[in-house]
Amino acid sequence: MLSMRFNESRELLNTEKSIHPDNLIPLFIENYEDFLRCAFNEDKEEFNRLYVHKEERQDLLSEGNEQSPYYRYCKAQIALHWALINLKFENHTAAFFDIRKAYNLLTENKKLYPDFKPTLISLGFLHAIIGTIPDTYKWAVNLVGFHGTITEGKQEILQAITYGEKNHFVFLNEARYMYIILRLIVLNDKSGAYQAVSHPGFPSHY
């Protein structure tokens, strides 16, 4: 799905759903297709058509196992995906509520399952974004319970990457993508992003 081979992905997901109809992970993966389509096509009509899937998937995921670290993680990821798309289409209020939902779910997941590394990728990204907010506006983000710094966010994503390079970790490439997006877009550090992906010791030296 991350390679945008959507037809192949759908075939695999349909097979999985037919064999294991109680598996909710396909809902989570399907959301990546909507996210990537909206992110790259920039088609408002397509966004409106796909946006209805967000709440449908969240409702279905709510029926999952609350004792699994994937429960809050998947719900948070879907909220975060649509937050980024809402920002892209300048739906700032909707984006704020999606970000708040994602932040709260990821923060809780980290407390409940501190060894669950996927949480660190998105939570680190949010912590870094919060860290870029000017001090004059920090009171506002603190008021809604947002806390985080650029350093904290970078270290969390790097922790996930380092773990992924030493263990089987299906989210390794996503963690790398998020780190580069963080350096390139959030921190506006083009040279740092290029050096990071070019360095033979990536990510440990960055």
C-alpha positions as CSV (number, residue, x, y, z in Angstrom):
1,M,0.0,0.0,0.0
2,L,2.8,2.4,0.9
3,S,4.3,1.7,-2.6
4,M,0.9,2.8,-4.0
5,R,0.3,-0.5,-5.7
6,F,-3.3,-0.2,-4.8
7,N,-4.8,-3.0,-6.9
8,E,-2.4,-5.5,-5.5
9,S,-3.0,-4.3,-2.0
10,R,-6.8,-4.6,-2.4
11,E,-6.5,-8.1,-3.7
12,L,-4.4,-9.1,-0.7
13,L,-6.8,-7.3,1.7
14,N,-9.8,-8.9,0.2
15,T,-8.2,-12.4,0.5
16,E,-7.4,-11.7,4.2
17,K,-10.9,-10.5,4.9
18,S,-12.4,-13.6,3.3
19,I,-10.2,-15.9,5.4
20,H,-10.3,-13.9,8.6
21,P,-13.4,-11.8,8.6
22,D,-12.9,-10.8,12.3
23,N,-9.5,-9.2,11.5
24,L,-9.8,-5.4,11.7
25,I,-6.3,-4.6,10.5
26,P,-7.5,-4.4,6.8
27,L,-9.6,-1.4,7.7
28,F,-6.5,0.3,9.0
29,I,-4.5,-0.5,5.9
30,E,-7.3,0.5,3.6
31,N,-7.2,4.0,5.1
32,Y,-3.7,4.4,3.7
33,E,-5.1,4.2,0.2
34,D,-7.6,7.0,0.9
35,F,-4.9,9.1,2.6
36,L,-2.4,8.7,-0.2
37,R,-4.9,9.3,-2.9
38,C,-6.1,12.6,-1.3
39,A,-2.5,13.6,-0.5
40,F,-1.2,13.3,-4.1
41,N,-4.3,13.9,-6.2
42,E,-5.4,17.1,-4.5
43,D,-8.9,16.5,-5.7
44,K,-11.6,18.0,-3.5
45,E,-14.4,15.9,-4.9
46,E,-12.4,12.8,-4.3
47,F,-11.7,13.9,-0.7
48,N,-15.4,14.5,-0.1
49,R,-16.2,11.0,-1.5
50,L,-13.6,9.2,0.6
51,Y,-13.9,11.2,3.8
52,V,-17.1,9.3,4.8
53,H,-14.9,6.2,5.3
54,K,-13.2,7.8,8.3
55,E,-16.1,7.5,10.8
56,E,-17.2,4.1,9.3
57,R,-13.7,2.7,10.0
58,Q,-13.4,4.3,13.4
59,D,-16.8,2.8,14.4
60,L,-15.8,-0.7,13.2
61,L,-12.4,-0.4,15.0
62,S,-14.2,0.5,18.2
63,E,-15.5,-3.1,18.2
64,G,-11.9,-4.5,18.4
65,N,-9.9,-5.7,21.4
66,E,-9.3,-2.8,23.7
67,Q,-6.5,-4.7,25.4
68,S,-4.4,-4.8,22.2
69,P,-1.8,-2.0,21.6
70,Y,-3.1,-1.9,18.0
71,Y,-6.6,-0.8,19.2
72,R,-5.7,2.8,20.0
73,Y,-2.8,2.9,17.6
74,C,-5.0,2.2,14.5
75,K,-7.7,4.6,15.6
76,A,-5.1,7.3,16.2
77,Q,-3.4,6.7,12.8
78,I,-6.7,7.1,10.9
79,A,-7.4,10.3,12.8
80,L,-3.9,11.6,12.0
81,H,-4.2,10.7,8.3
82,W,-7.4,12.7,8.0
83,A,-6.0,15.5,10.1
84,L,-3.2,16.0,7.6
85,I,-5.6,15.8,4.6
86,N,-8.0,18.3,6.3
87,L,-5.0,20.7,6.8
88,K,-4.2,20.3,3.1
89,F,-7.7,21.3,2.1
90,E,-7.7,24.1,4.8
91,N,-10.4,22.4,7.0
92,H,-8.6,23.7,10.1
93,T,-11.3,23.0,12.7
94,A,-11.8,19.4,11.5
95,A,-8.0,19.0,11.5
96,F,-7.7,20.2,15.0
97,F,-10.2,17.7,16.4
98,D,-8.6,14.9,14.5
99,I,-5.1,15.9,15.8
100,R,-6.4,16.1,19.4
101,K,-8.0,12.6,19.0
102,A,-4.8,11.2,17.6
103,Y,-2.6,12.8,20.3
104,N,-4.8,11.6,23.2
105,L,-5.0,8.0,21.8
106,L,-1.2,7.8,21.2
107,T,-0.3,9.4,24.5
108,E,-2.5,6.8,26.3
109,N,-1.1,4.0,24.2
110,K,2.4,4.9,25.1
111,K,1.5,4.8,28.8
112,L,-0.3,1.5,28.5
113,Y,2.2,-0.2,26.2
114,P,5.6,1.6,26.5
115,D,7.4,-1.1,24.5
116,F,5.1,-0.8,21.5
117,K,7.3,1.0,19.1
118,P,4.8,2.0,16.3
119,T,3.3,4.5,18.8
120,L,6.6,6.4,18.8
121,I,6.5,7.2,15.1
122,S,3.3,9.3,15.0
123,L,3.5,10.6,18.6
124,G,7.1,11.7,17.9
125,F,5.9,13.5,14.8
126,L,3.2,15.3,16.8
127,H,5.6,16.2,19.7
128,A,7.9,17.8,17.1
129,I,5.2,19.8,15.5
130,I,4.1,21.0,18.9
131,G,7.7,22.0,19.6
132,T,7.7,24.3,16.6
133,I,4.9,26.5,17.9
134,P,6.1,29.9,19.0
135,D,6.3,30.6,22.8
136,T,3.7,33.3,22.5
137,Y,1.1,30.6,21.5
138,K,2.3,27.9,23.8
139,W,-0.4,28.8,26.4
140,A,-3.1,27.8,23.8
141,V,-1.6,24.3,23.1
142,N,-1.0,23.7,26.8
143,L,-4.7,24.7,27.4
144,V,-5.9,21.7,25.3
145,G,-3.3,19.4,26.8
146,F,-0.7,19.3,24.1
147,H,2.9,19.0,25.2
148,G,6.1,18.2,23.3
149,T,9.4,19.5,21.9
150,I,11.3,19.1,18.7
151,T,14.1,17.1,20.4
152,E,11.6,14.8,22.1
153,G,9.8,14.1,18.8
154,K,13.0,13.5,16.8
155,Q,14.3,11.1,19.4
156,E,11.1,9.1,19.5
157,I,11.0,8.6,15.8
158,L,14.7,7.7,15.8
159,Q,14.1,5.2,18.6
160,A,11.5,3.4,16.4
161,I,13.9,3.4,13.5
162,T,16.8,2.1,15.5
163,Y,14.6,-0.7,16.9
164,G,13.4,-1.5,13.4
165,E,16.9,-1.9,12.1
166,K,17.7,-4.5,14.7
167,N,14.3,-6.4,14.7
168,H,11.5,-7.4,12.4
169,F,9.4,-4.3,12.2
170,V,6.9,-3.7,9.5
171,F,6.7,0.0,10.2
172,L,10.4,0.6,9.6
173,N,10.0,2.3,6.2
174,E,7.1,4.4,7.5
175,A,9.3,5.6,10.4
176,R,12.0,6.6,8.0
177,Y,9.5,8.5,5.8
178,M,8.1,10.3,8.8
179,Y,11.6,11.3,10.0
180,I,12.5,12.7,6.6
181,I,9.1,14.6,6.4
182,L,9.8,16.0,9.8
183,R,13.3,17.3,8.8
184,L,12.2,18.5,5.3
185,I,8.7,20.0,5.9
186,V,8.2,20.6,9.6
187,L,11.7,21.8,10.4
188,N,12.4,23.2,6.9
189,D,15.8,21.5,7.1
190,K,16.4,20.4,3.5
191,S,20.1,19.9,3.9
192,G,19.6,17.9,7.1
193,A,17.0,15.7,5.4
194,Y,19.4,15.1,2.5
195,Q,22.3,14.3,4.8
196,A,20.2,12.0,6.9
197,V,19.2,9.8,4.0
198,S,22.7,9.9,2.4
199,H,24.6,9.1,5.6
200,P,25.7,5.4,5.8
201,G,24.9,5.5,9.5
202,F,21.3,6.7,9.0
203,P,19.6,7.1,11.4
204,S,21.9,6.7,14.3
205,H,23.9,9.9,13.6
206,Y,20.8,12.1,13.1
